[in-house]
C-alpha cells in the first residue's frame, strides 16, 4: 500500500520538486500551500483551521517544507510564519506518523547548536524562528526527522526550479550592474544544494522509515563546499553561455570587498553619494554578507553531490524565464 504523505509548502522550490520525486516512487501525495494550486489544498497554515479532508486523514508521513525565508522579518512575524505552521501540522500527526521538519543549515545559529531561544544568538530572525520550529517538532513528536539544508539552486540537469529566491536575487543584480562589488570573502565557503539532489535525499529518508527518537541531519559539502569566488565564477559562466549567443555583452565576476572594509569605508561613502534607489538596493543585498564570509566549513552529517553543474545550469534556466533582465547591460553607478 502506498504511503499517505502530506507535503506542506507544495508550491515552493523544494516542495514542488519533492512531490514529483515522491510520486515517482509510487507515494500517495497530497500537497497544501497558502493559495493552493490545481490538485492541491489551499490552507494558510497556522492562521486558520485545516480543511476537513486533511483532519480526517491518518497520515503516514507529513513533510513541512512551508516557510517564509525572508531574513529581515520582525521576530513576531517570523515566529508566526515558521513556528506556527509547525505546530499546526503536528496537530495532524498521530503516534505513527513520520514527521519531517525541513529547516536550514544555519538554524544552528552563532552558537552552533540551535538550542538558544535568544534572537541575539542567530544571524537573523529566519534562523532564530527555524531553530525554534526544530525544537518544537522534536519536543512534540518522537518520530521527527529534522533536515537542515543550505541554499537551493535548480536541478543539476536543466537548472529548473519551481520558484526563484535566495541567490537568484544576486543573479539579476549582476546583469543590471546593481552589484558593483561582492561584499564577502572570496575564499569563504558557501553551501549550495541542487534541488533534485535534495528532493532525492528526502524521498529516500521517507522510504527508510521514521526514527524512534528525534534526529537531525545536516546536508552539505563541508570542507569540499564551493568557495564564494568559485560560485560567482560559475554563475557568470552560466549567464554568459546564455547572454553572448544572444548579442549581450559578456559579464565579468565583480571584485570582492570584505564585509569589514565595506561597512567601515565604502558604505559611509555610498550613503553620501548614491541615490535613494541605489541605497535601497545596497541594503537589500547587505543581508547576504554573513553567508558569503563563512571561513570555517560547516559540519555535515551527510555529504551531498558537488553543486557546480546546478549553479551553471540554474543561471541558464533563470535567464530563459527572465529574458529581459538577463539581457540587461550593466550600468555603472554614479553619485
JOJO-V253434 format. One record per run of one state. SS is the DSSP state (a for helix, b for strand, c for the rest). FROM is the first residue (numbers start at 1). TO is the last residue. If there is no record, write none. Layout:
BEGIN
SS | FROM | TO
SS | FROM | TO
END
This chain:
BEGIN
c | 1 | 3
b | 4 | 8
c | 9 | 12
a | 13 | 24
c | 25 | 27
b | 28 | 33
c | 34 | 40
b | 41 | 42
c | 43 | 44
b | 45 | 45
c | 46 | 47
b | 48 | 48
c | 49 | 51
a | 52 | 55
c | 56 | 60
b | 61 | 64
c | 65 | 74
a | 75 | 82
c | 83 | 83
a | 84 | 90
c | 91 | 97
b | 98 | 104
a | 105 | 108
c | 109 | 118
a | 119 | 121
c | 122 | 124
a | 125 | 140
c | 141 | 143
b | 144 | 149
c | 150 | 150
b | 151 | 153
c | 154 | 167
a | 168 | 176
c | 177 | 180
b | 181 | 183
c | 184 | 188
b | 189 | 189
c | 190 | 191
b | 192 | 194
a | 195 | 208
c | 209 | 214
b | 215 | 220
c | 221 | 221
a | 222 | 224
c | 225 | 226
b | 227 | 227
a | 228 | 246
c | 247 | 254
b | 255 | 257
c | 258 | 258
a | 259 | 273
c | 274 | 275
a | 276 | 286
c | 287 | 288
a | 289 | 292
c | 293 | 293
b | 294 | 294
c | 295 | 301
b | 302 | 303
c | 304 | 307
a | 308 | 321
c | 322 | 322
a | 323 | 326
c | 327 | 335
END
